[in-house]
Amino acid sequence: MSKVFKKSYVMTALICMLIACLTCGTLVLTANAQEEEPTSTLTFTSYTSVMRVEEEFTFAALVTNEDGTTSTEVTWSSSNEDVIYIEEGLATALSEGNATITATAGELSASINVLVSDEAVLVTGVTLNSETRIVYMGETYQLEALVLPEDATDKNVTWKSSDESIATVDENGLVTAIAVGEADITVTTNDHMFTATCKIIVIDESYGV
């Protein structure tokens, strides 16, 4: 999953779920620049969308500059410090409610809306319907993620391919085999970043299975 926030244009999407009259926060996944040339990016590397009161969680982000250098130096802020207080990435949930956690580095920014609720059912893991799959070049394969427990408050996930020149994956877990080779497809939960991975082996149909 790529959680990239481009320098020239930031487009946010906060997707909220109503759970017991509380709103569950969802990660702002991507914001893409319009120009073709590479730009600096800011990526969340540690995040969660749900917390319990008095829970502490360390958020982290990575800045990748145009020249390829990286930095973890960002400024953190909370939209509601009565709900979540954050300092140097360490967030403390103080009371029930919602707060947007934002990482900023110069003109770059990334945000996630976080629900704090003692009634929230936290994610405990995620599994996939396959750990390894052979797919013919040009064909597709549907990965299915099972987020546990089934009644988790935020069951949203993101998908990422380790090599999009070999296989791509869309927001629904549909894998498309592009070229012969291997790629790892990883699903990540928005709640506390649990992951599961499937190795996709792409072959030419003439090789046979």
C-alpha positions as CSV (number, residue, x, y, z in Angstrom):
1,M,0.0,0.0,0.0
2,S,1.3,3.5,-1.0
3,K,0.4,6.3,1.3
4,V,2.1,9.1,-0.5
5,F,1.4,12.8,-0.3
6,K,2.7,14.9,-3.2
7,K,4.2,18.4,-2.7
8,S,2.3,20.3,-5.4
9,Y,-1.2,19.0,-4.7
10,V,-2.8,17.4,-1.7
11,M,-6.2,15.8,-2.0
12,T,-7.7,14.3,1.2
13,A,-10.5,11.8,1.7
14,L,-11.8,11.2,5.2
15,I,-14.1,8.2,5.3
16,C,-16.0,7.8,8.5
17,M,-18.0,5.0,10.0
18,L,-20.8,5.5,12.6
19,I,-20.3,3.1,15.5
20,A,-22.5,3.6,18.5
21,C,-23.0,7.3,17.4
22,L,-19.2,7.8,17.2
23,T,-17.3,8.3,14.0
24,C,-14.4,6.0,13.1
25,G,-11.4,7.7,11.5
26,T,-9.9,6.6,8.2
27,L,-6.5,7.2,6.9
28,V,-6.1,9.7,4.1
29,L,-4.4,7.4,1.7
30,T,-2.9,9.3,-1.2
31,A,-2.7,12.7,-2.8
32,N,-1.1,12.7,-6.2
33,A,0.7,15.5,-7.9
34,Q,-0.3,16.4,-11.5
35,E,3.1,16.9,-13.0
36,E,5.1,14.0,-14.4
37,E,8.4,14.8,-12.7
38,P,9.2,13.2,-9.3
39,T,8.4,15.4,-6.3
40,S,9.0,15.2,-2.6
41,T,6.6,13.0,-0.7
42,L,5.5,12.4,2.8
43,T,4.4,8.8,3.8
44,F,2.9,7.5,7.0
45,T,5.0,4.5,8.3
46,S,3.1,4.0,11.5
47,Y,-0.5,4.9,12.1
48,T,-3.8,3.8,13.6
49,S,-7.4,4.9,13.0
50,V,-8.8,3.7,16.4
51,M,-7.6,4.1,20.0
52,R,-8.9,3.5,23.4
53,V,-8.9,6.1,26.2
54,E,-5.5,6.2,27.9
55,E,-3.9,4.2,25.1
56,E,-0.6,5.5,23.7
57,F,0.5,5.0,20.1
58,T,3.6,6.2,18.2
59,F,2.9,7.7,14.8
60,A,5.7,7.9,12.3
61,A,6.2,9.4,8.9
62,L,8.9,9.4,6.2
63,V,9.8,12.3,3.9
64,T,11.4,11.3,0.6
65,N,13.0,14.3,-1.1
66,E,13.2,14.9,-4.9
67,D,16.9,13.9,-4.8
68,G,16.1,10.5,-3.2
69,T,17.3,11.5,0.3
70,T,14.9,10.7,3.2
71,S,14.1,12.2,6.6
72,T,11.8,11.3,9.5
73,E,11.8,14.9,10.8
74,V,8.2,16.0,10.8
75,T,6.0,18.2,13.0
76,W,3.0,16.5,14.6
77,S,-0.3,18.1,15.5
78,S,-3.8,17.1,16.8
79,S,-7.0,18.9,15.7
80,N,-8.5,18.2,19.2
81,E,-5.9,18.0,22.0
82,D,-8.7,17.3,24.5
83,V,-9.2,14.0,22.7
84,I,-5.6,13.1,21.5
85,Y,-2.4,14.9,22.6
86,I,0.6,14.2,20.4
87,E,4.2,15.2,20.9
88,E,7.1,13.9,18.7
89,G,4.8,11.3,17.3
90,L,3.7,9.8,20.6
91,A,-0.1,10.1,20.8
92,T,-2.0,9.8,24.0
93,A,-5.8,9.3,23.9
94,L,-7.3,11.5,26.7
95,S,-11.0,11.2,26.1
96,E,-13.6,9.8,23.7
97,G,-14.2,11.6,20.5
98,N,-12.4,12.3,17.2
99,A,-9.2,14.0,16.3
100,T,-7.2,14.5,13.1
101,I,-3.5,13.7,13.5
102,T,-1.4,15.6,11.0
103,A,2.3,15.3,10.0
104,T,3.9,18.3,8.4
105,A,7.3,18.8,6.8
106,G,7.6,22.2,4.9
107,E,4.8,22.2,2.3
108,L,4.1,18.5,2.7
109,S,1.4,17.2,5.0
110,A,-0.5,14.0,5.7
111,S,-3.5,13.4,8.0
112,I,-5.5,10.6,9.5
113,N,-8.8,10.9,11.4
114,V,-8.7,8.9,14.6
115,L,-11.6,7.7,16.7
116,V,-11.1,7.3,20.4
117,S,-13.7,5.1,22.1
118,D,-13.7,2.6,24.9
119,E,-16.6,0.9,23.0
120,A,-14.5,0.4,19.9
121,V,-13.6,-3.2,18.9
122,L,-10.0,-3.1,18.0
123,V,-8.5,-5.1,15.1
124,T,-6.4,-8.1,16.2
125,G,-5.2,-9.4,12.9
126,V,-5.8,-9.9,9.2
127,T,-5.5,-13.0,6.9
128,L,-5.6,-13.5,3.2
129,N,-7.4,-16.3,1.2
130,S,-4.0,-17.3,-0.3
131,E,-0.3,-17.1,0.8
132,T,1.1,-18.0,-2.7
133,R,-0.6,-17.9,-6.1
134,I,0.6,-18.6,-9.6
135,V,-1.1,-16.3,-12.1
136,Y,-0.7,-16.3,-15.9
137,M,0.6,-13.1,-17.4
138,G,-2.3,-10.8,-18.4
139,E,-4.8,-12.5,-16.0
140,T,-6.2,-11.4,-12.7
141,Y,-6.6,-12.9,-9.3
142,Q,-8.9,-11.7,-6.5
143,L,-7.4,-11.5,-3.1
144,E,-9.8,-11.4,-0.1
145,A,-8.8,-10.0,3.3
146,L,-10.4,-11.2,6.5
147,V,-10.1,-8.6,9.2
148,L,-10.4,-10.0,12.7
149,P,-12.5,-9.9,14.7
150,E,-15.5,-9.8,12.4
151,D,-17.1,-7.0,14.4
152,A,-14.0,-4.8,14.4
153,T,-14.9,-1.1,14.4
154,D,-12.7,-0.2,11.5
155,K,-12.2,-3.0,9.0
156,N,-10.8,-0.8,6.2
157,V,-7.5,-1.9,4.6
158,T,-5.1,-0.8,2.0
159,W,-3.2,-2.8,-0.6
160,K,0.3,-2.6,-2.0
161,S,2.5,-4.4,-4.5
162,S,6.2,-4.8,-3.9
163,D,6.8,-4.6,-7.7
164,E,4.1,-3.0,-9.9
165,S,6.1,-3.9,-13.0
166,I,5.3,-7.6,-12.2
167,A,1.8,-7.4,-10.6
168,T,-0.5,-4.5,-9.6
169,V,-3.3,-4.5,-7.0
170,D,-6.3,-2.2,-6.8
171,E,-8.1,-0.8,-3.8
172,N,-10.3,-3.9,-3.7
173,G,-7.5,-6.5,-3.7
174,L,-7.8,-7.4,-7.4
175,V,-4.3,-8.4,-8.6
176,T,-3.3,-8.1,-12.3
177,A,-0.3,-10.0,-13.6
178,I,1.8,-7.7,-15.8
179,A,5.1,-9.5,-16.5
180,V,6.9,-12.8,-15.6
181,G,8.4,-12.6,-12.1
182,E,7.4,-12.5,-8.5
183,A,5.7,-9.7,-6.4
184,D,4.5,-9.6,-2.8
185,I,1.0,-8.2,-2.4
186,T,0.5,-6.8,1.2
187,V,-2.7,-5.8,2.9
188,T,-2.6,-3.5,5.9
189,T,-5.4,-2.6,8.3
190,N,-6.0,1.0,9.1
191,D,-6.4,0.0,12.7
192,H,-3.0,-0.6,14.2
193,M,-1.4,-1.7,10.9
194,F,-1.8,-5.4,11.0
195,T,-0.5,-7.0,7.7
196,A,-0.7,-10.2,5.6
197,T,1.1,-11.0,2.4
198,C,0.5,-13.1,-0.7
199,K,3.4,-14.0,-3.0
200,I,2.2,-13.7,-6.6
201,I,4.2,-15.7,-9.2
202,V,3.6,-14.6,-12.7
203,I,4.3,-17.0,-15.5
204,D,3.9,-17.1,-19.2
205,E,1.0,-19.4,-20.3
206,S,3.3,-21.2,-22.6
207,Y,5.3,-22.4,-19.7
208,G,2.5,-24.4,-18.2
209,V,1.8,-24.6,-14.5
